[in-house]
Amino acid sequence: MSTRADVKDTVGDISNDDNLNMAQKQTSRKGFCSVRHGLALILQLCNFSICTQQMNLSIAITAMVNNTASTGQPNASTERTLTDPQGYWNETLEEFRALAPAYDWSPEIQGILLSSLNYGSFLAPIPSGYLTGKFQAKYMVGTGLFISSFLNLFIPLGADAGVALLIVLRIVQGIAQVMVLTCQYSIWVKWAPPQERSQLTSIAGSGSMLGSFIILIVGGLLCQTIGWPYVFYIFGGIGCACCLLWFPLVYDDPVKHPFISPGEKRYIVCSLAQQDRSPGWSLPIKDMIKSLPLWAILVSYFCEYWLFYIVMAYTPTYISSVLQANLRDSGILSALPFAAGCICIILGGLLADFLLSRKILRLITIRKLFTAIGVLFPSAILVSLPWVRSSHSTTIVFLVLSSTISSLCEAGALINFLDIAPRYAGFLRGLLQVFSHIAGAISPTIAGFFISQDSEFGWRNVFLLSAAVNILGLAFYLIFGQADVQEWAKEQTFTHL
């Protein structure tokens, strides 16, 4: 990590350059050929890998569980046979499933296994974000990615060894994934010029949507053809391969990057020269607690992830139960909203930076506008879903539109913490993840309760409650949200706890 003296020397050189504005324009024209955009693409691949590793057990567990076996040992392994052969594909299934074991896991054990990934997620984000201020984010992210990917390769062996070992592997894997998702934002504090912050973080964040799309499309096919263990081998291997790109190519500071051009280095450092980017070693806890702009982001995170986790958890169920789609079609249709969301995240980031660079709108106006659009339109669409359930095509279009438009929040409130407190980006990202995990723990549970009471009215109540929560969060953000660096986030103005 570079010292403040390095940055000051570089800025001093820039201030003596009469052609600085021309250099900035030439550098910005490089677009996706620049090192900073290459970093965004590498982070996109990292997020892709983490997302697929988060979801692969959810996809594979239907093939891992032997529903026809008699009750026995909790981890007894049996050969899976087909009870209803149907032509060529079923013969293929029988051939490959004989090579993959199946387990007598009760629904309770399955629930514990699926949720075990989140057991450490509530505690890990804040320490991970804080440690990023003391250690290089490059190594925090790279280590987390390697641990998660490496452990993913051993999930099939862990399943054979026993449920207890598999749960331990999943808990450690979840903590490692939190390191990646939390610490990566500290890298952008020194790499993302303010006028490109939205597009760079959006490109990186789109990897999660892309991962959801790919695992829903490919995961079931892999289980049906070559066996469920290969879901873990393939996506764990992709993560390990990503580490080979990460460690040699990624640096925490453009000042010390060996491959960056002098023009791009000058452009980035000059763009951030007026911003205190040094990590905060002490946390102004009291000032953070009293900061309404920070609370506006926290509340917005909670409310927006409330809806996100419902869509993530119940889209396949809604499609299969309401539209009566089979498992293969349900997986494909469930993947469409994530594909559209992946594209819209990138386009939204580009549009936000375009509006800012051309000085068409102020930064806070952009953040609030994108958040308002990303909340109001999806809420209206989801509330309308129960009234269009008779039309399958309209339902799918509504689901895709909802996911597409809601992804605009990535260039709105969800990235606003980098604006108000760049010094504490890692810590705040961890804090925000805690709020998102809390929403993820509450919203699917409440949704399941509503749906179990009455299927038709249950879905309607789920969508109405989600819309109400999102609109309340939006109102709070519109009132108290800001985009200026807060006084407590500046180097010499805050008081320590």
N, C-alpha and C positions, 0 to 999 in steps of 0.2 A: 504494500500500500504506500503510495507516495506521501511525502511530507508536505507540510504547508509551504516550506521554503521552495520546494520544487515547483509548486503551483505558482507562487509569487514570482519566481524567476521567469517562468513561461509567460505569465501575464505581462511582466515587464517588457519582455521581448515583443509581445504583441502590441503593446501601447506605442512602441517606437516604429511600428510598421505602418507606413502611410497608405498601404494598399490593403488594409485589413478587410474593409467591406467587400472589396473585389475577391479576396481569398474566401470569405464566407460564402459569397454567392457561388463561386466555382465549386467549393466543397459541397454545398447543398445540392448542386446539380447532379452529383454522383449518385444520389438516390440509393437504391438497394445495392449498389456496388461498394458502398462505404463499409468500413470496419464496424461501425456502430450498428448498421443494419445486419451485417453478418452475425454480430453478437445476438441481435434479436432473433434471428433464425435459429441459432444454436439453442437459445433459451426456449424457443418454440418446440424444438425437438425434445428438450428436457421435460417440458410440461406435457408433451405428447406421451413420453415414456411413463411419467408418473401417473397420468390419468389412466392409461391402459392397465398399469399395475394395480391401481385402486379398484378397477372394475372387473379384472379378469376372473376373480373368484365368483363374483355374482353371475357371470356368464357360464363358467365351467361347473358350478356346483350342481346344476341339474343333471349333468352327465356323471358327476362324481358319486351321487347318492343312488344306492340300489333300493328302489322303492318296492321291489317284489320280493326281496329277501326276507326271511323270517327274522324275528327279533333275536339278537344275540349280543355279542360284544360290541361296544360302542364304535370300535374301529375295525371290525372284522372286514377283511378284504375278500371279495368274491368276484367271479367272472360274470360279466353282464351279458345276457343273451336277449335276443329280440323275441318278443311274444307275438308280434304281428308282422311277419315279413311282407313286404310290398315291393317286389320287383328288384331291379338292379341296385337302387340306392340303399334299400334295407339289407341286401347282401353285403354291400360295402360297409354299412354300419356294423353288421355282425362280425365282419372280419377284423375291423380295427378296434372295436370295443373289447374284443377278447384280449387285446394287448394292454388295455388300461383298466386298472382295478376300480371297483365301486365299493362304497362303504355304507354300513348300516347306521347312518346318522339320523337321529330323531330331529323333528322340526326345531326343538329347543336348542340342540347342538348346532344346527345349521344357523340359527339366529345369532348364537354367540360367535361363531366363526366369522360371519359376515360383519358383525359389529366390532369385532376385536381390533380391526384396523384403526378404529377411532378411540380406543381406550386411552392411548397416550396423547391423542390430538388435543385434548382440552388443556393439558399441562405443558406441552412442548412448544407452542408458538411463541410465547413471551420470552422464555429463556433463549430460544434460538435467535430471536430478533435482537435480544440484548447482547448475546455473544458475538453477533455479527459486528457490533461496534468495537469489539476488542480484537477480533481475528478477521482475517481477510474473507470477504464474502465468497470469493472464488473457491476457497477450500471448503467452506461450510456447505455450499451448494454441491460441489463436486463430490464431497464425501457422502452427503446424504443420498445423492443419485446413485453412487456406486453401491452403498449398503443396501438400498431398496432393490436395485436391479439384481445384485448378487443373491440376496435372500429369495428373490422371486424364482430363481433357478432351482431352489431347494424346497419349494412348496410341495411338489409331488412326493419327495422323500419324507418331508415332515408329515404329510397326510398318512403315509404308510407307517411311520413311527408311532403316531398317536395323536389324539386330539389336543392334548396338553402342549406338546411341542409345536404343533401347528399354530395354536393360539399365541404362543410366545413369539414365533417367527413373525406373525402378523402384527403384533404390538410393536416390536422393534422396527419392522418395515414401516408402520404408520408414523413413528417418530422421525425416521429418516426422511420420509416424504414431506413432513412438515418443515424440516430444515430446508428442503429445496424450495417449497412454495413460499416460505417466509423470507429467507435470506436473499433471494434473487433481486428483490426490489432495492436493496442497498447498492447493488451494482449500478443501477440507473442514476443514482445520485451524482455520480461522477461521469457518466457516459451520455446521458440524455439531455441535449439542449432543451430549454423550456419550450421552444416552438416545435419540438419534435417529440416531446415526452409522450403524448397520447398515442402517436402511431407506433413508437418503439415498444411501449408496454403492451399495446393492443396486439402487435404481431407476436410478441412472446406469449401473451395470454391466450391467443387463439389456439395454441397447441393443445390446451385442455379440451376445447370443443372438438378439435380434429381427432384427438384420442378417443373421445366418447363415440364419435361417428365410426371410426375404424373398428373399435372393439365390438360394437354392436353388430356391424356387418360381418366381420371376419371371425369373431370368437365362436359363434355357434357353428359356423362352417368347419372350423378346425376341430371342434369337438366331434362333429359328425363324420369326419373323414379320417384324420390321422390320430385322433384321441385327445382327450382333455389335457394331458400333461404338456402337450406342445403349445398350448395357450400360454403357459407360464415360461416355457423354454424360449419361445420366440420373442415375447415382449420383454422378458428379462434380458435376453441377449441384445435386443435393440438398445436398452438402457446402458448396458456395459459398453457397447460400441459408441454410444454418445459420450461416455466418459473419455474415450480416446480422443474425441474432438475437444472436449471441454478443457482439460488440464493444459494442453500445449497452446491452445488458441485464445483462451480467455484471460484477461488481466483486469484487475480491479480499477485501474486508473489508465486513461489514454496516454498520460505523460510517459509511462514506462512501457507501453506496448511496442514491441520491436518491429511490427509490420505496418503500423499506421503511417499514413503520409503526413508530412509536416503541415500541409494545408488543412487536413481534417483535424489534426491535433490542435492547431491554432484556433480553428473554428469552435471546437468543443470547449476548450479551456476559456476562451474569450466569452462565449455564451454564458458560462457559469461563473465568470469572474466576480460578479456582484452578489453571488449567492454563497453563503457559508455552508460548505459541503463537508467539513470535517465531522466525523462521527461524534456523537455525544457520549462521553464516558459516564456522566452522571445524569440521572433522570429527574427532570422537574415535575415530580409526581403531583404536587399540590396544584401547580399551574395547569397541568393537563386535566386534572379533575374539574377545575373551574372553567375550562375552555369550552364555550358553547360551539364554536366551529368544529372542534374535535368530536364533541358529542353528536353533532349533526351528521358527521361521517359514520360514526359508530352505529347510530340508530338506522341510518340509511343502509348500511351493510347488513344489519340484522334483518330488516324488512325485505330487502331485495333477495337475500339468500333464503328467506322463508319461502318465497315463490320458487326459487331455483331448485331447492331440494325436493319440493313437491313435484315439479316437472321431471326432475331426474329420477325420482323413485317411482312415480305413478304413470308416466307416459306409456310404458309398455302394458301396464295393467289396464289403463283406460282403453287403449287400442284393442287389446285382446278381449276385454269383457264387454265394452260398449259396441265396438265395431265387429265383434265376433271374428277377428282375424286369427289365423293359425300362428304357431310359434315362429316359423320362418318369416312370414310376412310381417308379423308384429315387430320382429327385430329390425327389419329393413325400414319399415315406416317409422319406428321409434328413432332411427338414426337420422332421418331427414331433418328434423329441427336442429340437431347439433351441427350438421353440415352447413345449413343456412346461417346459423349463428356464428360459425367460424369465419365465414366470409364477411359477415356484417361487422364483426369486431374489428377486423383490419380496415374495412372501408370507413367505419365510424372514427377510428383513430386518425386516418388520413384527412377526413373531412374536418375534424376538430382542429388539427394543426394547420390546415389550410385557412380556416376562419381566423385563427390566431395570428398566423404569419402575415396575412393580408390586412390585419387590424380591422376586420369586419365586425368582430365582436370582442368584448373583453373576456379575459380568461374565466372569471367567475360566471359570466353570462353563458359561456359555452358549457361549463360544468353543469349549471342548473338546467339549461335547455335540453341537453342530452339526457340528463337524469329524468326530467319531466316526460320527454317523449318515450324513454325506455320504461317508464312506469305506467303512464296513463293508457297508452294504446294497448299494451299486452293485457292490462287489467280488464279493459273493456272487451277485448277479444275472448279472454278466458271466461268471463261472466256470460258471454253469449254462447259458449260451447254447448250447454245442455239443450238449447233451442235449435241446434243444427245437427243433432246427433243422428237424425234420419238420413242425412246425406254424408256418406263416407268421405267423398272427395272434399266437401266443404270443411269437415272436421279436420282433415289432414292439413288443408291450406291454413286454417285458423291456428293449428298447433305450430306450423312452420313460421307463420307470421309473428306469433307471440314470441317464439325463441329468437327470431331474427331481430325484432325491434328492441326487445329487452337487452340484447347485447350492447346497445348503445350506452348503457350505464357504465360500461368499462371505460369509456372516455368521459364519464361524468363523475359522480360521487365516488365511485370505486377507486379512482386514481387520485382523488383530491388530497389524500394525506401527503403525497409527494410535494404538493404545492405549499401546504401550510407549515410543514416541519420536515424538510429534507434531511436534517441532521439526525433525526430519529426514525428514519424510514424503516429500518429493520425491526425495531421495537414496535412501532405502530402497526406494521403489517402483521406482526404476531398477535397484537391485541385485537386487531380487526378479525383475524382468523378465529379467535376465541368466540367472538360474537357470531360469526358465521356458523361455527360448529354448534353453538347453542341453538341457533335457528334450525339447523339441520337435525338436531335431536328432538325438537318440539314439534315442528310442522308436520313431518310424516306421521308422527304418533297421533296427532289430532285429526289429520286427514283419514287415517285408518279407522279411527273411532266413528267419524261421521259416515264413512262408506259402509261400515259394518252395521250401522243402525238402519239405514235405508239406502239402497244402491242409487236410485234415481235422485232423490232429494239430497242424499249424502254428497254426491259429486257437485251438485249445485251449491251446497253450503261450503264445501271446500273452496270452490272458486270465488265465492262471495267473500269469505273470510280473508283469503289471500289478497284479493283486490283491496279490501279495507285496510289491511295491515300495510300494504305497499303505499297506498295513498296517504295514510297517516305519516309514514316515514318520509315521503316526498314533501309533505307540508312542513315538517320539522326542518328538513334540509333547505328548502327554499327560504325559510325565515332566517335561519342561523348560519347557513353555509357561507364560507369565505374562501378566497384563493390566495390571499396575501400571506407571506411568512409571518407566523405569530411571534409576538415578543418573547414568549417563553422558549421559542425554538431558536432564538438568536444567541450567539455565543456568550455574551457578557451581560445579558439582561434578565436571566431567570434566576430564581432562588431554588436551591436544592432542598430536598426533603431531609 
